[in-house]
Amino acid sequence: MQQRQLGPFSVSAIGLGCMNICHAYGTPISQEEAGRVLLAALDAGVTHFDTAALYGFGVSETLVGQFLSRHRSQFTLASKCGMTGVPNEQGVKVRVIDGRPATIKATCEEALQRLRTDVIDLYYLHRWDKKVPIEDSVGALADLVREGKIRSIGLSEVSAATLRRAHAVHPIAALQTEYSLWSRNAEIAVLAACKELGVSFVAFSPVARGFLCGAPLDVTAFDAKDIRRAMPRFSPENYAKNQALLPAYHAIAAEVGCTPAQLALAWLLHQGPHILPIVGTRSADHLKDGLGALSVQLPASVLAQLDALINSQTVHGDRYNAQANSEVDTEVF
Ligand SMILES: NC(=O)c1ccc[n+]([C@@H]2O[C@H](COP(=O)([O-])OP(=O)(O)OC[C@H]3O[C@@H](n4cnc5c(N)ncnc54)[C@H](OP(=O)(O)O)[C@@H]3O)[C@@H](O)[C@H]2O)c1
């Protein structure tokens, strides 16, 4: 398995996103099926597992702990704090962004229990809580490093400016942000800032949440809880226009001799050695397919064809709706 550097850790060049084993897209899978995907990933040589307190409000971390803790020395464990499920007045858990130092430390304690480990290798602030100076949230994470509860610090969906402020408080090992052919915001400033500061860039939603995989999706049949329902690009109106890009995209994949998902991942791997995609899937077969991207070589002419076909000008609809957009740090992306 090809390796890339994730902060101080050498890990498989493609990691597994563990949101999908309990949350987000399509029909939910059973605990046993989740365990099969996690162990298949480990068997295939994946050594970078990405989870968060948010995913299933603790369920993803619990499943990772349940199935992988006995293999703990074989992989790099990344999780996230700063966005969790908090009971509302009716006792129903709702998503809350809270980057206060005390909350970060309490979330870490709970995560260590759920993950059945005594240290998390890479702990991200999932969203910058704009009510709390980034220096204070990163200061709390630096305390956790000193206490030996986490080994390194990451940030998610922050601007280059915020990354620099955070990096001045404590070295940032990794920045995680959406990046794929159809989500190019990171190209404005964040990718260059990561390269300059020696920060690994973890690309989430690398296969465009299913858009760049195989047959077009039926966006009118999404499950009631599917998070793509709230994403403008997947609205029936925008998706119909976006879908028109797929025949040419599939033709390029056929010409290269790879699958569409492999093409999306290979394009990312070719953007720079500091970029590490994490693919999300509920299927061991889909994971195996994605890992095939590691042997796909794309000549400059194909990279140029892909860049011209799918980019911020040719894609219809924002990646997030207004609420979710207000939660990310887009000041100087
Ligand atoms: N930091 C953040 O704010 C943030 C936000 C979102 C996600 N993430 C992380 O990034 C990870 C990956 O992102 P993501 O899941 O949003 O997007 P993604 O990996 O781009 O797409 C996942 C979707 O693509 C499908 N898929 C994946 N590989 C496939 C293949 N080879 N063939 C056919 N379909 C395939 C999956 O369906 P199947 O399940 O059927 O395979 C799923 O519907 C998450 O698990 C999570 O860890 C982080």
Ligand as a Chemical Component Dictionary entry (heavy atoms), coordinates in Angstrom:
data_LIG
# 
_chem_comp.id                   LIG 
_chem_comp.type                 NON-POLYMER 
_chem_comp.pdbx_formal_charge   0 
_chem_comp.three_letter_code    LIG 
# 
loop_
_chem_comp_atom.comp_id 
_chem_comp_atom.atom_id 
_chem_comp_atom.alt_atom_id 
_chem_comp_atom.type_symbol 
_chem_comp_atom.charge 
_chem_comp_atom.model_Cartn_x 
_chem_comp_atom.model_Cartn_y 
_chem_comp_atom.model_Cartn_z 
_chem_comp_atom.pdbx_ordinal 
LIG N1  N1  N 0  -14.641 17.332 8.238  1  
LIG C1  C1  C 0  -15.873 17.379 7.784  2  
LIG O1  O1  O 0  -16.612 18.330 7.999  3  
LIG C2  C2  C 0  -16.376 16.201 6.965  4  
LIG C3  C3  C 0  -17.579 16.315 6.243  5  
LIG C4  C4  C 0  -18.004 15.204 5.480  6  
LIG C5  C5  C 0  -17.261 14.030 5.487  7  
LIG N2  N2  N 1  -16.112 13.951 6.233  8  
LIG C6  C6  C 0  -15.301 12.709 6.267  9  
LIG O2  O2  O 0  -14.971 12.319 4.945  10 
LIG C7  C7  C 0  -15.367 10.967 4.703  11 
LIG C8  C8  C 0  -15.704 10.771 3.238  12 
LIG O3  O3  O 0  -16.604 11.761 2.755  13 
LIG P1  P1  P 0  -18.094 11.466 2.289  14 
LIG O4  O4  O 0  -18.529 10.137 2.739  15 
LIG O5  O5  O -1 -18.882 12.673 2.628  16 
LIG O6  O6  O 0  -17.998 11.509 0.691  17 
LIG P2  P2  P 0  -17.419 10.542 -0.451 18 
LIG O7  O7  O 0  -16.426 9.620  0.098  19 
LIG O8  O8  O 0  -17.058 11.461 -1.552 20 
LIG O9  O9  O 0  -18.734 9.773  -0.953 21 
LIG C9  C9  C 0  -19.400 8.783  -0.243 22 
LIG C10 C10 C 0  -20.511 8.265  -1.140 23 
LIG O10 O10 O 0  -19.927 7.694  -2.319 24 
LIG C11 C11 C 0  -20.298 6.322  -2.450 25 
LIG N3  N3  N 0  -19.107 5.577  -2.875 26 
LIG C12 C12 C 0  -17.859 5.614  -2.328 27 
LIG N4  N4  N 0  -17.000 4.838  -3.035 28 
LIG C13 C13 C 0  -17.731 4.279  -4.031 29 
LIG C14 C14 C 0  -17.408 3.386  -5.096 30 
LIG N5  N5  N 0  -16.175 2.916  -5.265 31 
LIG N6  N6  N 0  -18.404 3.018  -5.939 32 
LIG C15 C15 C 0  -19.659 3.487  -5.785 33 
LIG N7  N7  N 0  -20.020 4.351  -4.799 34 
LIG C16 C16 C 0  -19.071 4.739  -3.926 35 
LIG C17 C17 C 0  -20.780 5.895  -1.093 36 
LIG O11 O11 O 0  -21.809 4.940  -1.229 37 
LIG P3  P3  P 0  -21.663 3.452  -0.600 38 
LIG O12 O12 O 0  -21.789 3.619  0.860  39 
LIG O13 O13 O 0  -22.795 2.727  -1.232 40 
LIG O14 O14 O 0  -20.322 2.958  -1.033 41 
LIG C18 C18 C 0  -21.342 7.191  -0.502 42 
LIG O15 O15 O 0  -22.687 7.385  -0.889 43 
LIG C19 C19 C 0  -16.521 10.759 5.693  44 
LIG O16 O16 O 0  -16.730 9.404  5.984  45 
LIG C20 C20 C 0  -16.019 11.519 6.895  46 
LIG O17 O17 O 0  -15.100 10.740 7.633  47 
LIG C21 C21 C 0  -15.655 15.022 6.949  48 
# 
loop_
_chem_comp_bond.comp_id 
_chem_comp_bond.atom_id_1 
_chem_comp_bond.atom_id_2 
_chem_comp_bond.value_order 
_chem_comp_bond.pdbx_ordinal 
LIG N1  C1  SING 1  
LIG C1  O1  DOUB 2  
LIG C1  C2  SING 3  
LIG C2  C3  SING 4  
LIG C2  C21 DOUB 5  
LIG C3  C4  DOUB 6  
LIG C4  C5  SING 7  
LIG C5  N2  DOUB 8  
LIG N2  C6  SING 9  
LIG N2  C21 SING 10 
LIG C6  O2  SING 11 
LIG C6  C20 SING 12 
LIG O2  C7  SING 13 
LIG C7  C8  SING 14 
LIG C7  C19 SING 15 
LIG C8  O3  SING 16 
LIG O3  P1  SING 17 
LIG P1  O4  DOUB 18 
LIG P1  O5  SING 19 
LIG P1  O6  SING 20 
LIG O6  P2  SING 21 
LIG P2  O7  DOUB 22 
LIG P2  O8  SING 23 
LIG P2  O9  SING 24 
LIG O9  C9  SING 25 
LIG C9  C10 SING 26 
LIG C10 O10 SING 27 
LIG C10 C18 SING 28 
LIG O10 C11 SING 29 
LIG C11 N3  SING 30 
LIG C11 C17 SING 31 
LIG N3  C12 SING 32 
LIG N3  C16 SING 33 
LIG C12 N4  DOUB 34 
LIG N4  C13 SING 35 
LIG C13 C14 SING 36 
LIG C13 C16 DOUB 37 
LIG C14 N5  SING 38 
LIG C14 N6  DOUB 39 
LIG N6  C15 SING 40 
LIG C15 N7  DOUB 41 
LIG N7  C16 SING 42 
LIG C17 O11 SING 43 
LIG C17 C18 SING 44 
LIG O11 P3  SING 45 
LIG P3  O12 DOUB 46 
LIG P3  O13 SING 47 
LIG P3  O14 SING 48 
LIG C18 O15 SING 49 
LIG C19 O16 SING 50 
LIG C19 C20 SING 51 
LIG C20 O17 SING 52 
# 
